[in-house]
Amino acid sequence: MGSLSSVFKAYDIRGVVPDELNADQFRAIGMAVARFTGGPRLLVARDMRESGVSLARAFADGARSVGVAVTDLGLASTDLLYFAAGSLDAPGAMFTASHNPAKYNGLKLCLSGARPIGRDTGLAEIQATAEALLEEWGTTGPPDLDPGALAPLDERSVLEAYADHVRSFVDVSTLRPLRVVADTANGMGGLVAPKVFEGLPFDVEILFPELDGNFPNHPADPIQPENLVSLKNAVLAGGADVGLAFDGDADRVFLVDEKAEPVSGSLTTALVASSMLDKYPGATVLYNCICSKVVPEVIAEKGGVGIRTQVGHSFIKQVMAESGAIFGGEHSGHYYFRDNYRADSGIIAAMVVLELLSVTGKPLSELLAPFKRYAASGEINTVVDDPAGAVELMAAEVEAAGGALGTADRLDGLTVDRGDWWYNLRPSNTEPLLRLNVEAPDAASCAARVAEVQADIARLLGA
């Protein structure tokens, strides 16, 4: 009962309910988080998963049992929770498993001001404290609660305030009538998007707006092309200007243009970066190491300062705090804004794009055309026994070649620049997967380079 090693990941807590995660564990985790943050208050929110109600209650009971008051924000998107942690200056706990299937749930944590909590910034300590509590309780479970000894619990909604905050990132007076389709996939976008778009001059169609953690229509994972089919069809059928695809906790967004062509996270990063640099000339913009080369190229062309980072929100938020960056983007659809407490928000990124469409009067495909310079493989995942070991084998071979196999760096996994193409190889933080991303001048050469790198990996692993 004591070990939580299988559910504590690099950036969050995630597992199957009740096989890997249950209420007793979350009571212990609630106590551990409350002790780590030190009170006096903790914000708690949850997505639409059925298990979230009991798990969030157990977590709150744990926090309150050690003297920390809890404010229950109720149903929320993860970016709304980050906004609350920033605007109310209190630590936050968001119950969600993001894009994972219905049987999963989990927890994303942040400090006051929406500062991240990752493995190296508190998550490991929280895990150790929770495991010690579970070990102490043994097989009998946690002691009975004394209701009279619990710290206060109150409820509060910040949805209206968050909608106002999102709209503050654009000049509302410049917005013009646009047809927008948003696929919220029965996730938290169904709560947040209508409130944000309320009163704006958009004709908005929401697909699957009902909050349902069983995801009856399709998985809430918009990075997978098969989950964009309904959105693409609706964009074409309705003659929409843009399609927006949100994940389960609605902190990520992927775009579909007016021709129903999906837009990569890298292209969206380049587009939003360009807009932000128009507003803030010379500013610093972050991008992670698997973003397309077009991103640093656009930042430089617009007179900005680009900084390349590791993959993952805790790394990006830390670099953003250190550098004062105005914006940061990830290929995975996370977009970070300095004025959003350095937290990520898909719907703020969507608003920036809608403002661009309004001001320029150009279709999205035309706005993106200058950025379509390369072909990318997308993330290719391969199950291997030792992903980190596989990366080291490849790195050793590249290093031994003395530059003949490209210029390498180890910022995050292994990135090798081969001149007109590059690849990144890194282990998953959560699964026994080796992740490969390749970019080349065109689709044919990209496919050939993918095959080349995969053949090298298989050879090195003796497969």
Sequence and secondary structure as in RCSB ss.txt:
>XXXX:A:sequence
MGSLSSVFKAYDIRGVVPDELNADQFRAIGMAVARFTGGPRLLVARDMRESGVSLARAFADGARSVGVAVTDLGL
ASTDLLYFAAGSLDAPGAMFTASHNPAKYNGLKLCLSGARPIGRDTGLAEIQATAEALLEEWGTTGPPDLDPGAL
APLDERSVLEAYADHVRSFVDVSTLRPLRVVADTANGMGGLVAPKVFEGLPFDVEILFPELDGNFPNHPADPIQP
ENLVSLKNAVLAGGADVGLAFDGDADRVFLVDEKAEPVSGSLTTALVASSMLDKYPGATVLYNCICSKVVPEVIA
EKGGVGIRTQVGHSFIKQVMAESGAIFGGEHSGHYYFRDNYRADSGIIAAMVVLELLSVTGKPLSELLAPFKRYA
ASGEINTVVDDPAGAVELMAAEVEAAGGALGTADRLDGLTVDRGDWWYNLRPSNTEPLLRLNVEAPDAASCAARV
AEVQADIARLLGA
>XXXX:A:secstr
    TTTB SSSEEEETTTT  HHHHHHHHHHHHHHH  SEEEEEE S TTHHHHHHHHHHHHHHTT EEEEEEE
  HHHHHHHHHHTT  EEEE  TTS TTEEEEEEE GGG B  GGGTHHHHHHHHHHHHHHHGGG S    GGGS
  EEE   HHHHHHHHHTTS GGG   EEEEEE TTSTHHHHHHHHHTTSSEEEEEES S  TT SSS S TTSG
GGGHHHHHHHHHHT SEEEEE TTSS EEEE TTS EE HHHHHHHHHHHHHHHSTT EEEEETTS THHHHHHH
HTT EEEEE SSHHHHHHHHHHHT SEEE TTS EEEGGGTT B HHHHHHHHHHHHHHH   HHHHHGGG   E
E   EEEE S HHHHHHHHHHHHHHTTTTT EEE SSSEEEE SS EEEEEE SSSSEEEEEEEESSHHHHHHHH
HHHHHHHHHHHT 
